Amino acid sequence: MLTAAESGDELQQLIAMSARVAQSIASPGTNATALAALVRRQLELLREIADLSGEPVNRDRLTTLRARVARALDDTRTSPTALSALTHRQADISRELAALAAAAGEGQDGALVATTSNELWDASAI
């Protein structure tokens, strides 16, 4: 990390930070609450790296993140607070993977799928 910081290269700094965060995520000693925060930051870092490098987010890293979060969700010792945060992160990872698949044209059978934002329900609209 220090070498990347001293170089002043923003992309290399982001890559070094992502690698360090990945180590903590992979560590079995990382508790579920910290894991949720680390996964959120890792997703942000992966997006920033993709933006700067012009390459898509690394699908393998997302798949690994998804599996790590799933293990924490399956763990009966995961606190309710961490469980809530981890379900949000799992949904974020799934959306990111779906966006990569859509961009690559995977899984399309000719049907169009609309992407809509979450909006408040308005019964009068129907």
N, C-alpha and C positions, 0 to 999 in steps of 0.2 A: 504494500500500500504506500509506504513512504517513497519508494522509487517512482511510482506513478504520480504521486503528489508533487514530488520535486521536478518531474518532467514538465508539468503544466498541461499535459495532454488530457483534456476532459474525458475523452473516450476511454483512455487507459485507466484513469481514475475510477470511472464508473465500473469498468470491468473488474478492477481490483476490489472495489467495494462489494460488488456482486459475488465475487469468489469468497470473500470473507463472510458475508451473510450466509452464503450457501453452506459453509462449514458449520455455522451455528444451527442452521436448520437441520442439517444431517445428524447433528449430535443427539444421541438418545437422552442426554442430560438436560436438554432444553425443555423447559416446562411448556405446557399448552398455551398459556397466556402469552409468553414471550414468542412462541412459535407463530401465533396469529399475527403479531406485530411484525415479526421478521418476514413472514410470507408476504404481507402487504407491501413492505419496503422492497422485497425482492421483485415483486411484480412491477413496481414503479421503476426500479433500476433496469429491469429487462426491457421495458418500454422505452426508457431514455436511451439505452444502448442501441436499440433497434432504430430509433429516430436518428441518432447521430451516425450510425454506420450505414443506414439505408437498407439494412437487411431485416427480414421479419424476425419476430421474437422466436427464440430457439424452442421448438416444439418439444424436444427431449427434456429440456429443463422444466418446462411446464408439466409434462407428464410425471417427472420425478417429484415435483412439488405436490401435484395432486395425490400421488401415492402417500407421501409423507403426511399430508393433512388428513387423508383417509385413515391412516393408522392412529393418529391422535383422536379423530372422531370416534373410532371404535374402542378406544381405551376408556374403560369405565371409571378411571380415576380423573378424567378430564372434568374440570369444574364447569358448572352451568354457564358462567361468564365466558370462559374460554371456548366452550362449545358454541355459543352464539357467534363469537368472533370467527371461529374456524369455519362455521357453515357459510359465513359471508365470503371468506377467502376461497373456499371450495367453489362457490358459485362464480366468483371472479375468474378463477382458473378455468372453469368450464366455459365461460363466455369467451375468454381469450383463445382457448383451443378451437371453439366453434368458429370464431372470426378467422383464424388461420385456415381452417378447413374450407370455409366459404371463399376466402381469397384465392385458395388453390383450386377451387372448383370441385372439391371432393364432396361426395355424397349427394350431388345434385342429380335429380331424376327429371329435370325439365320443369319442375315446379318452382314458382317464385315464392320466397319467404320474405315477409316484410319485417324490418327491424323497427320497433317502436320504443319510445321512451316510456318509463313508468309515469303514469299520470294518475291523479286522483279520480276516483269513480264518480261519474256524473250521471245519475239515473235519468235526468231530464234530456240527456243527449240521445236517448233511444226512442 
